[in-house]
Amino acid sequence: MSTLYQRYQVLKAEQPKKYARELAGLLGVSEAELTQARTQDDAVVLKPDFHALLSSLEAVGETKSITRNEYAVHEQVGRYENLHLKAGAHAGLILNPRALDQRLFPLQWKSAFALHEKTARGERHSIQIFDAYGDAILKIYTTPETNMTAWQALVTDFTAKNAPKLVISPVLPAAFNPYPDSALIEQEWRAMTDVHQFFGLLKRHNISRQQAFRAVSHDLAKKVDNRTLGELLKLAQNDGNEIMIFIGNRGCVQIFTGVVEKLMPMENWLNIFTPTFTMHLIEDAIAESWVTHKATANGMVTSLELFAADGTQIAQLYGQRTEGEPEQTRWREQIALLTDGVGAAA
């Protein structure tokens, strides 16, 4: 029995309410390393054939997918249907608006495990995918509606007979261009005809999103009060208009589209609950909030983008919009109500 696994068992007994992510941090290892140690008990290593794994998940039916970063958690009940991903591709998606809707970056995925845990609330089955740094990219849990026969068959099919060695890479800071050409960035921003062209702009100039926002005029990107998120969610809840909430990490972005049914701030957390979606976001971790306007062939698209002090993008919010249609009027009015006339925040 490994020393790490023994230490984990002791710590888990002492602090049973902490999540594996938190226990790994207290043990001084990545969550992937901790999960590897648990293969002596309640975890098995899966083959890292992620394209085939995602394709096979359709057969299990309903699951609950959890995508998170350090500051926000996005939980969505849905089905792995409508997968658009070519083997070896840099990016793909699960396209089920108002249900399981994900943007996938599988080249960031390095290891996967299946877990069968015994908890105070009963047994839990999950598939957990990690990146090269040992951070969880995506966790997929069974629900009472999951086809467990298909789930067990999937785990058996993908269990690695000769598990590859787990290698954890150190996280290196991004090396962005310290002297971007602000005039050229603004020119290219104004020439965009699709919001997805923004990624190309960032890549061409080797800059972060925040660098791009600082480079352009306030009619394109404006820094706003960090309380804007909470106020915007209240407006959306009261008005009942559909919004989109994007939360993700290096390897997966998960998207909620719908109405804010139950908004429950609790201490420093903003929480949203619907029957199929849950969000938890640490409000006082928001160090910068930006309202941006990006051009499309159908007019401007407005977003609220939130960042932590370390540069992590915590979340993005949009009004619900179908591709090829103009932006939702009520969403634009809500953003304007909260931010017009405020100017750039300090």
NUMIGU-847981 format. One record per residue (C-alpha): residue in one letter; chain; x, y, z. Coordinates in pm, 1 decimal. Layout:
BEGIN
[A A [X Y Z]],
...
***
This chain:
BEGIN
[M A [0.0 0.0 0.0]],
[S A [147.4 337.9 -101.9]],
[T A [238.3 600.1 155.1]],
[L A [27.5 857.2 -31.6]],
[Y A [-279.6 636.7 -16.4]],
[Q A [-229.5 577.6 356.5]],
[R A [-195.5 952.4 418.4]],
[Y A [-509.1 1010.1 213.0]],
[Q A [-707.3 759.2 420.6]],
[V A [-602.0 926.1 745.3]],
[L A [-679.0 1276.9 616.9]],
[K A [-1013.5 1170.1 471.2]],
[A A [-1114.5 1021.3 806.0]],
[E A [-1015.8 1344.9 982.4]],
[Q A [-1189.8 1573.2 729.0]],
[P A [-1469.7 1369.6 568.4]],
[K A [-1651.2 1672.2 421.4]],
[K A [-1360.8 1787.2 205.0]],
[Y A [-1355.2 1705.2 -165.1]],
[A A [-1075.7 1506.3 -329.4]],
[R A [-944.7 1826.7 -488.4]],
[E A [-906.8 1983.7 -143.0]],
[L A [-753.2 1672.6 11.1]],
[A A [-499.2 1653.7 -270.5]],
[G A [-398.6 2013.1 -200.7]],
[L A [-354.6 1939.0 169.0]],
[L A [-142.8 1635.8 77.7]],
[G A [75.9 1844.4 -152.8]],
[V A [-4.8 1649.1 -470.2]],
[S A [-223.6 1699.1 -777.1]],
[E A [-569.3 1548.2 -782.9]],
[A A [-462.1 1315.7 -1064.0]],
[E A [-178.3 1180.0 -847.2]],
[L A [-418.2 1123.8 -560.6]],
[T A [-661.9 944.6 -791.7]],
[Q A [-375.2 727.0 -920.8]],
[A A [-298.7 628.9 -559.7]],
[R A [-663.2 533.1 -514.4]],
[T A [-635.2 261.1 -780.7]],
[Q A [-551.6 36.1 -485.7]],
[D A [-909.5 74.0 -372.3]],
[D A [-1188.0 258.8 -557.9]],
[A A [-1037.9 374.8 -888.8]],
[V A [-918.6 217.1 -1212.7]],
[V A [-707.6 370.3 -1488.4]],
[L A [-882.8 413.6 -1822.8]],
[K A [-726.3 407.9 -2167.8]],
[P A [-668.2 766.3 -2284.4]],
[D A [-865.5 716.3 -2605.0]],
[F A [-1080.2 1019.3 -2540.2]],
[H A [-1256.4 1037.1 -2875.1]],
[A A [-1381.0 679.5 -2837.6]],
[L A [-1466.1 737.0 -2470.8]],
[L A [-1685.6 1037.5 -2546.0]],
[S A [-1852.9 853.1 -2831.8]],
[S A [-1927.9 556.6 -2606.4]],
[L A [-2085.5 773.0 -2335.6]],
[E A [-2395.1 824.0 -2548.9]],
[A A [-2503.1 467.8 -2468.4]],
[V A [-2519.0 529.6 -2092.2]],
[G A [-2789.4 795.3 -2119.9]],
[E A [-2824.8 1062.3 -1854.6]],
[T A [-2521.7 1173.8 -1652.2]],
[K A [-2415.5 1477.1 -1450.3]],
[S A [-2106.9 1656.2 -1585.0]],
[I A [-1898.2 1882.8 -1364.5]],
[T A [-1655.1 2131.9 -1513.5]],
[R A [-1476.0 2377.5 -1290.0]],
[N A [-1183.6 2605.3 -1235.1]],
[E A [-1038.5 2731.4 -910.0]],
[Y A [-1320.1 2980.3 -856.2]],
[A A [-1637.2 2845.0 -1017.4]],
[V A [-1817.3 2512.4 -1059.3]],
[H A [-2064.2 2424.4 -1338.0]],
[E A [-2281.0 2112.5 -1295.9]],
[Q A [-2506.9 2002.5 -1579.3]],
[V A [-2735.0 1701.5 -1610.5]],
[G A [-2761.9 1579.6 -1968.2]],
[R A [-2663.0 1323.9 -2229.7]],
[Y A [-2351.4 1282.4 -2441.0]],
[E A [-2534.8 1321.8 -2768.1]],
[N A [-2448.0 1529.0 -3076.3]],
[L A [-2072.2 1493.1 -3040.7]],
[H A [-1877.1 1689.2 -3300.6]],
[L A [-1514.7 1583.8 -3262.3]],
[K A [-1271.1 1438.8 -3512.4]],
[A A [-1003.1 1204.7 -3379.8]],
[G A [-687.0 1404.1 -3312.7]],
[A A [-863.5 1740.1 -3350.4]],
[H A [-765.6 2036.4 -3134.0]],
[A A [-1126.8 2120.1 -3049.2]],
[G A [-1474.9 1975.2 -3061.2]],
[L A [-1809.8 2007.2 -2892.8]],
[I A [-2112.2 1841.2 -2744.3]],
[L A [-2393.9 2049.1 -2889.4]],
[N A [-2716.9 2032.6 -2692.1]],
[P A [-2829.2 2389.6 -2613.5]],
[R A [-3035.9 2412.0 -2294.2]],
[A A [-2895.9 2071.4 -2197.2]],
[L A [-2539.2 1932.5 -2205.6]],
[D A [-2344.9 2188.7 -2408.2]],
[Q A [-1964.0 2170.7 -2400.0]],
[R A [-1661.1 2303.7 -2585.9]],
[L A [-1388.2 2041.3 -2574.5]],
[F A [-1010.3 2076.4 -2610.4]],
[P A [-898.2 1711.1 -2597.5]],
[L A [-530.0 1777.7 -2670.2]],
[Q A [-520.4 1906.5 -2311.2]],
[W A [-652.8 1574.4 -2177.0]],
[K A [-385.0 1336.2 -2048.9]],
[S A [-531.2 1079.8 -1805.7]],
[A A [-865.2 930.9 -1709.1]],
[F A [-999.4 716.2 -1426.3]],
[A A [-1323.7 545.3 -1335.3]],
[L A [-1417.5 567.4 -967.2]],
[H A [-1662.7 365.8 -760.4]],
[E A [-1680.5 543.3 -425.5]],
[K A [-1870.0 456.9 -109.9]],
[T A [-1993.8 770.0 63.1]],
[A A [-2229.0 863.0 344.4]],
[R A [-2491.9 926.1 76.7]],
[G A [-2439.6 592.6 -94.3]],
[E A [-2232.1 470.1 -386.1]],
[R A [-2105.1 712.5 -651.0]],
[H A [-1978.8 617.7 -995.0]],
[S A [-1778.6 860.1 -1206.5]],
[I A [-1531.7 901.9 -1489.7]],
[Q A [-1275.0 1172.3 -1423.4]],
[I A [-1042.8 1327.8 -1681.4]],
[F A [-725.8 1522.2 -1595.2]],
[D A [-477.5 1741.0 -1781.4]],
[A A [-97.8 1728.5 -1791.9]],
[Y A [-79.8 1930.3 -1470.3]],
[G A [-296.5 1687.2 -1276.2]],
[D A [-598.4 1918.4 -1263.6]],
[A A [-947.6 1784.0 -1326.9]],
[I A [-1081.7 1881.2 -1668.3]],
[L A [-1416.5 1704.7 -1653.4]],
[K A [-1596.6 1473.4 -1411.4]],
[I A [-1892.6 1268.6 -1530.3]],
[Y A [-2117.7 1114.2 -1265.8]],
[T A [-2400.4 865.7 -1297.7]],
[T A [-2752.9 966.3 -1196.5]],
[P A [-3053.2 750.1 -1101.9]],
[E A [-3145.6 760.5 -1472.8]],
[T A [-2809.5 632.3 -1601.8]],
[N A [-2808.0 294.8 -1776.4]],
[M A [-2574.4 120.3 -1530.9]],
[T A [-2535.7 -191.0 -1746.5]],
[A A [-2401.1 26.4 -2028.2]],
[W A [-2187.3 221.2 -1779.3]],
[Q A [-2023.2 -89.9 -1638.3]],
[A A [-1962.2 -221.8 -1990.6]],
[L A [-1797.0 107.4 -2084.4]],
[V A [-1569.1 101.8 -1779.1]],
[T A [-1472.3 -258.4 -1853.3]],
[D A [-1402.1 -181.6 -2219.4]],
[F A [-1184.0 120.1 -2139.2]],
[T A [-997.0 -13.7 -1835.6]],
[A A [-624.8 -1.1 -1916.8]],
[K A [-461.5 -342.4 -1886.4]],
[N A [-115.2 -186.5 -1888.4]],
[A A [-171.1 152.7 -1732.9]],
[P A [61.7 422.6 -1868.2]],
[K A [284.7 598.3 -1616.4]],
[L A [129.8 914.9 -1479.0]],
[V A [358.7 1210.9 -1548.8]],
[I A [266.4 1548.9 -1402.4]],
[S A [406.5 1860.6 -1567.3]],
[P A [472.9 2187.0 -1382.7]],
[V A [245.3 2478.5 -1467.6]],
[L A [446.6 2747.6 -1644.5]],
[P A [325.0 3107.3 -1671.7]],
[A A [202.7 3211.8 -2015.0]],
[A A [455.8 3418.0 -2209.6]],
[F A [236.2 3689.2 -2361.7]],
[N A [361.8 3978.9 -2572.3]],
[P A [439.8 4261.0 -2326.0]],
[Y A [416.5 4532.3 -2593.1]],
[P A [108.3 4468.3 -2808.0]],
[D A [10.1 4705.5 -3087.9]],
[S A [-307.0 4861.5 -2944.5]],
[A A [-403.4 5043.5 -3264.1]],
[L A [-379.3 4726.7 -3474.1]],
[I A [-569.0 4523.8 -3213.5]],
[E A [-853.4 4776.7 -3219.9]],
[Q A [-854.7 4779.8 -3599.3]],
[E A [-878.7 4400.1 -3617.6]],
[W A [-1139.7 4389.0 -3339.8]],
[R A [-1365.4 4631.3 -3527.3]],
[A A [-1323.2 4427.7 -3847.3]],
[M A [-1454.7 4105.4 -3691.0]],
[T A [-1769.2 3950.5 -3835.9]],
[D A [-1798.3 3658.3 -3591.1]],
[V A [-1727.5 3632.1 -3216.7]],
[H A [-1511.8 3324.8 -3276.7]],
[Q A [-1264.0 3539.5 -3473.1]],
[F A [-1159.1 3688.7 -3138.3]],
[F A [-954.0 3376.5 -3062.8]],
[G A [-755.6 3434.2 -3380.0]],
[L A [-689.4 3794.0 -3278.3]],
[L A [-550.3 3681.6 -2943.7]],
[K A [-330.1 3423.1 -3110.2]],
[R A [-194.2 3656.6 -3378.5]],
[H A [-89.9 3913.0 -3119.7]],
[N A [7.3 3658.8 -2849.9]],
[I A [-194.9 3841.0 -2585.7]],
[S A [-437.3 3754.1 -2308.4]],
[R A [-803.6 3848.1 -2313.9]],
[Q A [-742.3 4119.2 -2054.8]],
[Q A [-459.2 4266.2 -2263.6]],
[A A [-695.7 4285.7 -2559.5]],
[F A [-962.4 4453.9 -2347.1]],
[R A [-715.0 4713.9 -2219.4]],
[A A [-590.9 4783.9 -2571.4]],
[V A [-922.1 4897.7 -2718.7]],
[S A [-1169.3 5181.3 -2670.8]],
[H A [-1439.3 5168.0 -2403.4]],
[D A [-1715.8 5113.5 -2657.6]],
[L A [-1556.5 4772.0 -2725.2]],
[A A [-1439.8 4673.8 -2376.5]],
[K A [-1509.3 4848.8 -2048.5]],
[K A [-1398.2 4754.0 -1699.6]],
[V A [-1693.8 4758.5 -1461.9]],
[D A [-1770.0 4710.6 -1094.5]],
[N A [-1709.3 4358.3 -963.6]],
[R A [-2058.1 4356.4 -813.5]],
[T A [-2203.1 4360.6 -1165.9]],
[L A [-2238.5 3981.5 -1183.5]],
[G A [-2460.1 3957.9 -876.6]],
[E A [-2677.6 4246.9 -990.9]],
[L A [-2704.6 4108.9 -1344.0]],
[L A [-2815.6 3767.6 -1218.1]],
[K A [-3084.6 3935.1 -1004.9]],
[L A [-3213.0 4123.6 -1309.2]],
[A A [-3216.8 3807.5 -1519.9]],
[Q A [-3400.4 3618.4 -1247.4]],
[N A [-3661.1 3892.6 -1210.1]],
[D A [-3711.6 3937.1 -1584.9]],
[G A [-3710.5 3566.1 -1668.1]],
[N A [-3501.9 3604.2 -1985.7]],
[E A [-3267.8 3325.2 -2087.6]],
[I A [-2895.7 3382.1 -2039.3]],
[M A [-2583.0 3179.4 -2113.4]],
[I A [-2316.0 3104.8 -1851.6]],
[F A [-1977.9 2972.3 -1968.4]],
[I A [-1747.8 2817.2 -1705.0]],
[G A [-1440.1 2616.7 -1790.6]],
[N A [-1072.2 2540.0 -1772.5]],
[R A [-788.6 2449.1 -2011.5]],
[G A [-964.7 2144.9 -2150.3]],
[C A [-1339.6 2197.3 -2130.2]],
[V A [-1593.3 2479.5 -2120.7]],
[Q A [-1947.3 2396.6 -2011.8]],
[I A [-2240.3 2619.1 -2106.5]],
[F A [-2574.6 2673.8 -1936.9]],
[T A [-2856.6 2826.8 -2138.4]],
[G A [-3178.8 2904.8 -1960.5]],
[V A [-3359.6 3105.6 -1695.2]],
[V A [-3207.6 3180.8 -1353.4]],
[E A [-3467.7 2997.6 -1146.0]],
[K A [-3318.3 3005.0 -797.4]],
[L A [-3038.3 3248.9 -707.0]],
[M A [-2895.2 3188.7 -360.6]],
[P A [-2599.6 3400.0 -246.8]],
[M A [-2434.5 3239.7 55.9]],
[E A [-2144.3 3409.1 230.6]],
[N A [-1895.5 3474.1 -52.0]],
[W A [-2058.2 3231.2 -296.3]],
[L A [-2310.6 3300.8 -571.2]],
[N A [-2521.4 2989.4 -630.4]],
[I A [-2775.9 2912.3 -901.6]],
[F A [-3002.6 2608.9 -886.2]],
[T A [-3232.7 2464.1 -1151.0]],
[P A [-3350.7 2101.3 -1181.5]],
[T A [-3065.6 2021.3 -1424.5]],
[F A [-2803.9 2292.0 -1362.9]],
[T A [-2609.3 2418.5 -1062.0]],
[M A [-2349.3 2694.8 -1041.9]],
[H A [-2122.3 2783.8 -751.4]],
[L A [-1899.3 3090.8 -795.7]],
[I A [-1675.6 3265.8 -541.4]],
[E A [-1790.0 3625.7 -578.9]],
[D A [-1507.1 3787.6 -384.1]],
[A A [-1252.5 3609.3 -607.7]],
[I A [-1357.6 3837.2 -895.2]],
[A A [-1068.4 4079.7 -941.1]],
[E A [-1174.2 4226.1 -1277.6]],
[S A [-1509.2 4244.9 -1457.9]],
[W A [-1532.8 4352.8 -1821.7]],
[V A [-1825.3 4422.9 -2049.4]],
[T A [-1724.1 4357.9 -2409.9]],
[H A [-1889.2 4415.5 -2745.5]],
[K A [-1782.3 4201.1 -3040.6]],
[A A [-1910.3 4247.7 -3394.2]],
[T A [-2087.9 3976.4 -3589.7]],
[A A [-2268.3 3970.5 -3922.7]],
[N A [-2588.8 4014.0 -3718.2]],
[G A [-2475.9 4304.1 -3500.7]],
[M A [-2284.7 4337.8 -3176.3]],
[V A [-2273.7 4062.1 -2915.7]],
[T A [-2235.1 4173.0 -2553.9]],
[S A [-2068.2 3970.8 -2279.0]],
[L A [-1970.1 4003.0 -1915.9]],
[E A [-1631.1 3843.2 -1851.7]],
[L A [-1490.1 3777.9 -1505.6]],
[F A [-1128.1 3725.1 -1402.4]],
[A A [-944.4 3631.5 -1083.6]],
[A A [-631.5 3807.8 -961.3]],
[D A [-413.0 3534.7 -1111.8]],
[G A [-562.7 3594.3 -1457.9]],
[T A [-793.0 3291.5 -1455.7]],
[Q A [-1110.0 3352.8 -1651.4]],
[I A [-1375.3 3263.1 -1394.5]],
[A A [-1678.9 3284.1 -1621.5]],
[Q A [-1838.4 3451.2 -1923.6]],
[L A [-2204.5 3546.9 -1954.4]],
[Y A [-2413.5 3624.6 -2263.0]],
[G A [-2777.0 3668.6 -2343.7]],
[Q A [-2923.4 3360.0 -2508.0]],
[R A [-2860.4 3388.6 -2880.8]],
[T A [-2907.9 3145.3 -3166.3]],
[E A [-2625.8 3150.3 -3421.5]],
[G A [-2714.5 3382.5 -3707.9]],
[E A [-2964.2 3588.3 -3508.4]],
[P A [-2929.0 3933.2 -3346.7]],
[E A [-2847.7 3966.5 -2978.9]],
[Q A [-3130.1 3942.4 -2726.6]],
[T A [-3267.6 4291.9 -2664.7]],
[R A [-3347.0 4241.7 -2294.8]],
[W A [-2993.9 4120.8 -2221.5]],
[R A [-2847.1 4429.9 -2387.9]],
[E A [-3082.1 4650.4 -2184.7]],
[Q A [-2980.0 4476.9 -1860.3]],
[I A [-2609.7 4527.1 -1930.1]],
[A A [-2672.2 4892.6 -2022.8]],
[L A [-2876.3 4951.5 -1707.8]],
[L A [-2586.0 4831.4 -1491.5]],
[T A [-2294.4 4982.4 -1680.0]],
[D A [-2388.9 5278.9 -1901.7]],
[G A [-2255.4 5607.3 -1776.0]],
[V A [-2029.0 5433.6 -1525.6]],
[G A [-1712.8 5453.7 -1735.7]],
[A A [-1410.0 5238.2 -1675.4]],
[A A [-1374.4 5109.6 -1322.1]],
[A A [-1060.5 5193.0 -1132.7]],
***
